[in-house]
Amino acid sequence: MTFERKDFSNLHESAEPKPDSASGVWPFWMRVYAQGDPLPDLRCKVIRPQYSFDEGDELPEEYRILLMKMLRHEGERAGNKSFLGLMGTCLEVAEVMAPNADARLLKSEYVAEELKHAIMFHRLTLGLDTSFALQDVPYAHYAFHLPKETWADDAFFHFLIDLNGAFHARDWRESSYAPLRKISRTIERDEFGHSEMGYFFLQEVCSESQGRVLAQRLLPKWYSAALDMFGRSDSPNTAKFINWGLKGVGNEEIRQKYKVYVDAKLTALGLDIPDELQGRRFV
């Protein structure tokens, strides 16, 4: 039996969302991007070699190792059992904690888009290492294992952690690996929309004084985890990622640009910004 590989490279182009679904607010990214680019410039500012690799190309060993490290951290693959479990948990949280049917519907839209990403990354992985495509890679970062005891917890998760994904996808716009560069804009806008969904829920939570008090109490837990998502500032791999064209900026630079964006959004909710070093594990 022969297995015929089909071309799914245009999946992200053929799955355009409908702007009037889910109570008229989904997808959240559409209205924001219509007003201009919401995210900061993450283009590389240093002189480096200009590499470009495509699916099927022979990759330098160090380059392959770094690229696979990125994909393990990403985790959104259809063959990754842990990712599918995370999506199931998202639906369970919505079923138990969502304040109304509209919120549950928005969460289902979120899961649908994340499953779209899982297909896109699955196809990308097949072009690199078929054995990895079905490998279960549990989420190692502690942000994915923080307890969600309230709807506000879930809102913070989406606002802060999904936004981390949008910033990383923005960094892939100039990636030297063509398949990753090709899907970067779709992943970026979707993850930004997922963050905006979380912010939409936070706005509802903070619209009442009791909810704002709860959000302020929970904020340090999620804030420190979100900043830690960018890794150590002194990571020895940073220069290698930038030199090979797999990243445009270092961990601390992208973290600080993320922090500026997030702080402005949190201040608009009437929340006090926590100490950025409080509770941090990766400085």
Protein Blocks (a to p, Z undefined) as FASTA:
>chain_A
ZZddddfklmmmmmcccfkgghhlacfklmmmmnocfbdcfbdfbdcddddddehiacdf
klmmmmmmmmmmnopafklmklmmmmmmmmmmmmmmombfklmmmmmmmmmmmmmmmmmm
mmmmmmmommlmmpccddfblklmcccfbfklmmmmmmmmmmmmmmmmmmmmmgcblklm
mmmmmmmmmmmmmmmmmmmmmmmmmmpmklmmmmmmmmmmmmmmmmmmnopfklcklmmm
mmnopafbdfklmmmmmmmmmmmmmmmnopacddfkgopabZZ
